[in-house]
Amino acid sequence: MGEFEVHRVRFFGLVPAGVRCLACHPRGSRLALARTDGTVEVYNFAANYFQEKVIPGHEARSVESLCWAAGDRLFGAGLGGDITEYDLSRLSAARGADGGGGPIWSMAANGTGAQLAIGCEDGSVKIFQVVPGGIQFERNLDRRKGRVLCLSWHPSDTHIVAGSIDFFRVIDVTSGQTVQRIMVNHHVEKAKRECVVWAIALLSRGTVVSADSFGRVQFWDWEQGTLAESHTVSTSAALSLAVSEKEDSIVVGTSTGATYQLQLLPVKLGGLEKRWVRTKPFQYHSHDVRAVAHSPTALISGGLDAQLVIRPLMEKIQKKGYDAALRKFTFPHRRLVSCARKARLLLFQFSQHLELWRLGSTEETGKDGEVLPLCRMPEHLVQLKSKGPEHIYCSCVSPCGTWVGYSTASRFQLYRVHCDGDGVSLRKV
């Protein structure tokens, strides 16, 4: 084996963006993920969770909620107040529509994927029809005071449950009126602080499941307006929840970085009576778990620590091996570093700027594995800022180190790099 130098690069100050929301494809074949910088990623379950698509972020576009609708169409909504449909072939935002209610906090598609419901800052819930070539506003449902932080459709598409601060309500889709309004703290004496309903789900048998800022997962009979069960899973907030397709398992994400699973199990062996039981917590994250998803074979969680964790359900996997392995996606799958070997330069890609560095060098020799002292330290040559709100999608430096190029979703830029004794200059081509 020939001799070679290994450069230990510790000056790439990349701060990865946290995971904001997740959306599992109804058929379980894909996972869509949105990050706090507006980037949207699509993972393919059938290809070992390979990251097959990345749609770069935009400074004016935040993504608070994602959902699949009308087959393979992906929609996102955020605090900008717009509903955006993504073009998965061109990897860009295809078209958008104004929600008409201010910032959008939540969005959900019905069982057929033909309608979208959005929850807005002004307390309104709006229904949009998914049509070829975009979406079309259909109607407003009953509006109440307080932002709508979470939404869920009944599997039969007859009702929508909307969670807010201190209460949630059940809305009849046909009439558009609120048929039940339940205070989540009515049974707590002297509740001095507000309770935020961060996540909610409406099950087919009429049970409403809520996760709130008191760290509770509660099960409600919405027709009677009564609390059936309550599980305190954390001392801090429960931020997210997802229900399995068969409605016998729930995954919950908390602000402590832990995820919990609740399963519907028989009280007695072979008996018909069942109750929800909390199983062992899993501590895979160091920050808030803002998003969770429940696929047929795995529990999926994403946190503000930028990690995507996929934990297989062993009882659902027949072949033990790679399918049963825990997966942690802790680093970007895109190439963010390019090298000019002849010029000993490195180009680092950030969301809205590039950095060009010259590698350090040494004149010492040593044995294999030794760390040699540098006679010349790494040098930061230039920082190139991107103009406009679009994030940089890809970049590269030529092997000779005299050309630097980068691209966004709509434009390409090329620069000539000129090095002399006074420093480095860039000239746009």
Protein Blocks (a to p, Z undefined) as FASTA:
>chain_A
ZZddddddfkbccdcdddfbdcddfklpaccdddfkopacdddfklooiafbdcdddfkl
ccfbdcdeehjaccdddfkopacdddfklopafbdcdehnojafbdcddfkopaccdddf
kopacdddddehiacdfbdcdddehidfbdcddfklpaccdddehiacdddfklopafbd
cdfklmpghiabdcddfbdcddfkopacdddfkopacdddfknopafbdcdfbfbdcfbd
cddfkopaccdddfkopacddddddfbghiabdcddddddddfbfbdcfbccddfkbccd
ddfkopacddddfklpmbgcjklpccddfbdfbdfbdcdfknopacdddfkbccdddddd
dfbdcdehiacddfbdcddfbdcddedjbdcfbdcddfkopaccdddfkbccdddddddf
kbccdddZZ
